[in-house]
Amino acid sequence: MKKVEILAPAGNLPSLKAAVDNGADAVYFGFGNATNARNFEGLNFTEKEAASGIAYAHARGVKVNVVLNTFPQINDPDIWYRTVDLAARIGADAIILANLALLKYCRDKYPDLPIHLSVQASASNQAAINFYQRHFAIQRVILPRVLTVAEIRDLRQQVQVELEVFAFGGLCVMAEGRCYLSSYVTGVSPNIEGVCSPARAVRFDNSQDKLQTRLNGILIAQYAPDEEAAYPTVCKGRFAANDQIYHVMEEPGSLNILAMLPEVIASGVASLKIEGRQRTKSYVATVTRIMRQAVDAYYADPDRFQAKGSWLKTLNATSEGTTYTLGTYQENWQ
Amino acid sequence: MKIAIGPVLYEWGKKGIRDFYRRMADETAADVLYIGEVICSKRNHLTPDEMALLAEELRPSGKEIVFSTLGLVMSGEEQEYIQQVVQQATRLGILFEANDMAGIAMGEGHPMVAGPHITTYNPETLDFLAEVGVRRVVIPVELSQAMIAGLIRQNRARVQVEVFAYGRLPLTFSARCYTARAFHLPKTNCQYKCGDFPDGMVMKTQDGVPFLNINGIQTLSERLCNLVTEVEQLATMGVDMIRLSPQSRDMTAIVQVWQERLAGRMDAAEALARLNEINHQEPFCNGYFHGRAGLEFVAPRPVKPHLTNEAPTSGE
């Protein structure tokens, strides 16, 4: 039986090594510019670091996927195309793309470089996935976080490409690549600049015993003194609707599928993705190690798998709000 | 520039939808009417056959009819529905609007519109879409004037360009129904609560500022986008068509203002004043067009004092 892949994030070279050393089957990273959707300062790779990271991973039998999941801009499109060239040149095992123009370029110029369709392409159904496969021979699709496990299982029967799903980390609840909440508030767009809720637009204020988080002046949430404040993204904000104040879209917290690991693996997915390229090396090490233990435990005895309390406790400690959700994978979430 | 009435984004029921389009056909000078459910497949009140019947009924008005399709496609039934809409559009010889790549996939080879939810950010994407049958694109709402102008300059396939010019900005889709959630109901038993909110449900910040608008699985801006003061720029850039997104009230009057404005019979200041009145002096937004945060409003210059409508939350 081919084991499901554990795919870990690498915001920098030390994180890449931590992922490799703690049992990742594959890692993913992007370059330090607007070509990927985690364009944060001090994050991501230079060409030299990328080559070094790939050498480190390959020497240990670990694959490397390069992320290029924003949309080329009219003023300076070359950087996107040059980054595709770079990924091919340095020996990436796959390239993660969202934009039709880049998909076409990559398929035409590098027919042997496997393409993984980014979650930013928001391909959540058979027709869309088959379209991308027909035109660009994609090898894998990274599913947006909008499907239940039952829907993923059905989809698996209908498409010929591998499915990659999010297993742990931050939970985007919107169809990615088509979410304008960040740019509506801050003017900075995940699709264009590769940034959601940029740090420079964030403000934390203490006011009348309450901690307020703001994004470009808009009040995203306020917290009582004993509450832990989350980073102010619009979709995790606390607002007033229908005469109630609550997390209208989604509570802050991490996605963690461990409790449903058997169902998720049985649905036929090829890869379990850990989110968090902006997180620390120790986060990457911890999460990767526990996912490795959990997946190995599952394959050792699939019928009796149970998520250990110690795993959940350790993972919760890394999570935003120190809590977790099964997100859209559970039937009643929607 | 032509005027297009976008698809109705809200839950108005079968009769509400039909009445609305008959009124748009009979009482306005709009050139194009987009008909069809974009948000939620549970609200597909018109079957593809009924959409075709409505199109036939509206045909004597001389307006172009386009069938719109879902923005976030997940199930097999949803794909089947789109397939049937495409077939009806083909039979009638009209365009249909794809709002998910499922729509593009199913319409491949048929003349279609890439709706605002298809990520058309660069001319190479435009080229590709034209190759698979796209004849018109509705520009994603977050693109600035500079980006739209660049797209039009390099529009090699001469695809028609439509710009979202009036109405609540469609900002996101999720699998989760936020209207149902506001009533502590699961999506599977939503009781069509969205039917109680003909213009969506306002969502305010905790300090009372109207911020976003909940419309089922969609989130919109609470402010109406309004490019009525930018009409000359849109025309100069070569925009073919502007989209007015349906509101439950005063839509005929809104179209009338735009028609006067496009015909050059109403200047920017007067048109804005008129729309401010119709919109009960609620703030508009146009920040995206000016390369700023979408929620901002950049007032036209020279500014007459009584026309200023500055976003109070502007961060710049």
Interface residues (C-beta under 8 A of the other chain):
Chain A: F71 P72 Q73 I74 N75 P77 A98 N99 L100 A101 K104 Y105 A121 S122 A123 S124 N125 Q126 A127 A128 N130 F131 Y132 H135 R145 V146 L147 E151 D154 V173 M174 A175 G177 R178 C179 Y180 L181 S183 Y184 V185 T186 G187 S189 N191 I192 A201 N216 G217 I218 L219 I220 A221 Q222 V234 C235 R238 F239 A240 A241 N242 Q244 I245 V248 M249 E250 T328 N332 W333 Q334
Chain B: G71 L72 V73 M74 S75 G76 E78 Q79 I82 D100 M101 A102 I104 A105 M106 E108 H117 T119 Y121 N122 P123 E124 T125 D127 F128 L129 V132 P140 V141 E142 A146 M147 G150 L151 Q154 L169 L171 T172 F173 S174 A175 R176 C177 Y178 R181 A182 F183 P186 K187 T188 M201 V202 M203 K204 T205 Q206 D207 G208 V209 F211 L212 I214 T219 S221 G287 Y288 G291 R292 A293 G294 L295 E296 T313 S314 G315
